[in-house]
Amino acid sequence: MDYPEAWIDYLIYFHVDQDFFECHEVLEEHWKNEGMKGNLWPGLIQIAVALYHQRRGNMNGAKRMITSGIQKLYTEKKALLNLGIELDPFFHIIEERKLDIQQQKEFQPISLPITSELLEVCLLKTAKTEEDWGNHGNPDENIIHKHRLRDRTSVIEEREKQKLHKKRFT
């Protein structure tokens, strides 16, 4: 099966690096560039963002994201199957994570249940072994707090522009 490159990258960031911020970035770019409709990519993005928030202790953000992500992904079961996700274990794992977040439990890494074919594709791209896959060591602070390290000048400028525009018309 031919998987989207962004999906493979998402899985590698998710399982090898635990870089949930990059999971978000790579899938969001793919989703927007492809002009895709539906809930598949937004749902998977929200799962990664939920884990990013949980690991940083932002349980409110994590709860919002995982709840929304799960709702979206329940409408995309066929698409998830086509991406190599094992459905029952997948939904069990993310529903369990939602409970952990609701109970304010400390972050613990998870692995997404994927087919052996998809795992093979990912391992070939990373030159990793199955033992490396999902071997969740402790990521460094740069990964945990990645959003603080990026250049946000354009985002801030756009917000200011929108505020000025809003003031003119209120």
C-alpha positions as CSV (number, residue, x, y, z in Angstrom):
1,M,0.0,0.0,0.0
2,D,1.1,3.5,-0.7
3,Y,0.9,5.7,2.3
4,P,1.1,9.6,2.3
5,E,4.6,10.7,3.2
6,A,3.3,13.0,5.8
7,W,1.6,10.1,7.5
8,I,4.8,8.2,7.7
9,D,6.6,11.2,9.1
10,Y,3.8,11.7,11.7
11,L,4.2,8.1,12.9
12,I,8.0,8.5,13.0
13,Y,7.8,11.7,15.1
14,F,5.2,10.1,17.3
15,H,6.9,6.8,18.0
16,V,10.6,7.4,17.7
17,D,11.0,11.0,18.8
18,Q,7.8,11.6,20.7
19,D,7.8,15.0,19.0
20,F,4.1,15.6,19.0
21,F,4.5,19.2,17.9
22,E,6.1,18.0,14.7
23,C,3.3,15.5,14.3
24,H,1.0,18.4,14.2
25,E,3.1,20.5,11.9
26,V,3.7,17.8,9.3
27,L,0.1,16.6,9.1
28,E,-1.3,20.1,9.1
29,E,0.8,21.1,6.2
30,H,-0.2,18.0,4.3
31,W,-3.9,18.5,5.1
32,K,-3.8,22.2,4.0
33,N,-1.7,21.6,0.9
34,E,-3.9,18.7,-0.3
35,G,-7.1,20.7,0.4
36,M,-8.6,17.6,1.9
37,K,-12.0,17.5,3.4
38,G,-13.2,15.4,6.3
39,N,-12.1,14.8,9.9
40,L,-9.2,12.3,9.4
41,W,-6.2,14.7,9.4
42,P,-7.7,17.2,11.9
43,G,-8.5,14.3,14.3
44,L,-5.0,12.8,14.1
45,I,-3.5,16.3,14.6
46,Q,-5.7,16.8,17.7
47,I,-4.5,13.5,19.2
48,A,-0.9,14.6,18.9
49,V,-1.7,18.1,20.3
50,A,-3.5,16.5,23.2
51,L,-0.4,14.4,24.1
52,Y,1.8,17.5,23.7
53,H,-0.5,19.4,26.2
54,Q,-0.7,16.5,28.6
55,R,3.1,16.1,28.7
56,R,3.4,19.8,29.5
57,G,0.8,19.6,32.2
58,N,-1.9,21.5,30.3
59,M,-4.7,19.1,31.2
60,N,-7.5,21.5,30.0
61,G,-6.0,21.8,26.6
62,A,-5.3,18.1,26.5
63,K,-8.9,17.2,27.4
64,R,-10.3,19.6,24.7
65,M,-8.0,18.2,22.0
66,I,-8.4,14.5,22.7
67,T,-12.2,14.8,23.1
68,S,-12.5,16.6,19.7
69,G,-9.9,14.3,18.1
70,I,-11.8,11.2,19.2
71,Q,-15.1,12.5,18.0
72,K,-13.6,13.3,14.6
73,L,-11.9,10.0,14.2
74,Y,-15.0,7.9,15.0
75,T,-16.4,9.4,11.8
76,E,-13.3,8.2,9.8
77,K,-13.0,4.5,10.6
78,K,-12.6,3.4,7.0
79,A,-10.0,6.1,6.3
80,L,-8.1,5.0,9.5
81,L,-8.2,1.4,8.3
82,N,-6.8,2.5,4.9
83,L,-3.9,4.3,6.8
84,G,-2.9,1.0,8.5
85,I,-4.5,1.7,11.9
86,E,-5.8,-1.3,13.8
87,L,-9.2,0.2,14.8
88,D,-10.3,-1.6,18.0
89,P,-6.9,-1.2,19.8
90,F,-6.5,2.3,18.5
91,F,-9.8,3.5,19.9
92,H,-9.2,1.6,23.2
93,I,-5.8,3.3,23.6
94,I,-7.0,6.8,22.9
95,E,-10.1,6.4,25.0
96,E,-7.9,5.2,27.9
97,R,-5.7,8.2,27.4
98,K,-8.7,10.5,27.6
99,L,-9.6,9.0,30.9
100,D,-6.0,9.5,32.1
101,I,-6.2,13.1,31.1
102,Q,-9.6,13.6,32.8
103,Q,-8.0,12.1,36.0
104,Q,-5.1,14.5,35.7
105,K,-2.6,11.6,35.4
106,E,1.0,12.3,34.4
107,F,1.9,11.7,30.8
108,Q,3.0,8.3,29.8
109,P,4.1,7.5,26.2
110,I,1.7,5.5,24.0
111,S,2.1,3.6,20.7
112,L,-0.5,3.7,18.0
113,P,-1.4,0.2,16.9
114,I,-0.5,0.0,13.2
115,T,-0.3,-2.9,10.8
116,S,3.0,-4.8,10.3
117,E,3.1,-3.6,6.7
118,L,2.9,0.1,7.8
119,L,5.5,-0.5,10.5
120,E,7.9,-2.0,7.9
121,V,7.5,1.2,5.8
122,C,8.2,3.4,8.7
123,L,11.3,1.4,9.8
124,L,12.7,1.5,6.3
125,K,12.4,5.2,6.2
126,T,14.1,5.7,9.6
127,A,16.6,2.9,9.4
128,K,15.5,1.9,12.9
129,T,14.7,-1.6,14.2
130,E,11.5,-2.7,15.8
131,E,13.2,-2.5,19.1
132,D,13.9,1.3,18.5
133,W,10.3,1.8,17.5
134,G,8.3,3.0,20.4
135,N,11.3,2.7,22.8
136,H,10.2,5.8,24.6
137,G,13.1,7.4,26.3
138,N,12.9,10.8,27.8
139,P,12.7,13.5,25.1
140,D,14.8,16.6,25.7
141,E,13.3,19.9,26.8
142,N,13.5,21.3,23.3
143,I,10.9,18.7,22.2
144,I,8.7,19.1,25.3
145,H,8.5,22.9,25.0
146,K,9.0,23.2,21.2
147,H,6.3,25.8,20.6
148,R,8.3,28.3,22.7
149,L,11.3,27.9,20.4
150,R,9.8,28.7,17.1
151,D,9.7,32.1,15.5
152,R,6.2,33.5,16.1
153,T,6.8,36.9,14.5
154,S,4.3,36.3,11.7
155,V,1.6,35.0,14.0
156,I,2.0,37.9,16.4
157,E,1.9,40.4,13.5
158,E,-1.2,38.8,12.0
159,R,-3.0,39.0,15.4
160,E,-2.1,42.7,15.7
161,K,-3.4,43.3,12.2
162,Q,-6.7,41.5,13.0
163,K,-7.1,43.6,16.3
164,L,-6.6,46.8,14.4
165,H,-9.0,45.7,11.7
166,K,-11.6,44.8,14.4
167,K,-11.2,48.1,16.2
168,R,-11.9,50.0,13.0
169,F,-15.2,48.3,12.4
170,T,-16.5,48.3,16.0
